[in-house]
Amino acid sequence: MNFVKVKNYQQMSRQAANIISAQVIVKPNCVLGLATGSTPVGAYKQLIEWCKKGDVDFSSVVSVNLDEYVGLDGSNDQSYRYFMNENLFKGINILPENTFVPSGIAQNIEEECKNYDQHIKDLGGIDLQLLGIGVDGHIGFNEPADCFEKNTHLVKLHESTIEANSRFFENKEDVPKEAVTMGMMSIMQAKKILLIANGKNKEEILNKALFGPVTPQIPASILQLHNDLTVIYSEE
Ligand code: F6R
C-alpha cells in the first residue's frame, strides 16, 4: 500500500487528479471506476481544468460509477447520475454514452445488478477505481455486514450513512433508504485503486480500515488485500 498524507484538501485533490490523468494518458481508452460524495469534487474540478486546457483527453475513456440511490432517476438533482453529470461529465470531453451509473429506477433491480457486473466484465474490468470512505467504513455503499458482498447488489443504507448524507438533502427523511452498489469483486479486481479521504472525522475509520483486521464489519479493510492501492489522506 502506498499511503500519502498531505496538507490539505487542495493537495489531496490535485494528487488524485494527477493519478487519474496519468492513467488516462497511459491508456486513453481506460475504464475509470468513479465515486460521488464531497471528497472527489476537488479532483473532478482539477480534471475539468486540465481537460479544458487540452492536457488530458477523455474522448476514449469509459466510466463506471460505484452506486446510485434507489428510486431516483438521473434528472433528480440528488441522484448520483445527476451529480456526475454536473461535477465531472459536462466539463470534460467524455462521451455521454461511455458513462455508466447503475440505475436506481430499474423495474427489476436484481437484473440491473447482474447486467451491471456483466457490463464491467465485458469492458475488461476497471483500470483505476477511485474510492471515498464512509464514517462507518463503507466503500461504494457496501455497508458493514457479516460478509463481503461480491456482486452489485441492493443495499439498505445504515443509519450513520443516512445521517452523513442528509447534509445534501433538505430533510433527513428525504434521504433514500436503499441504494444499488457495485460489490467487492469489481472493486477488488480493479487493476489500481485510489482511495481518498479528508477530514479529522475520517481518521479513525481510515486507521482501522488500513491497519486493523480485515473484516466485513469494516468493508474498506478488504482493500488491504489489493496489491496496487494508493491512499491519499488530508486531515483538513
Ligand atoms: C459514493 C460512495 C461513498 C462515498 C463515501 C464518502 O459514490 O461510493 O462510498 O465515497 O460515503 O462520502 P463523502 O466523500 O461525501 O465523505
Residues whose N, C-alpha, C, O or C-beta is under 5 A from the ligand:
A	BS01	F6R	A35 T36 G37 S38 T39 P40 L66 D67 L131 G132 I133 G134 H138 I139 G140 F141
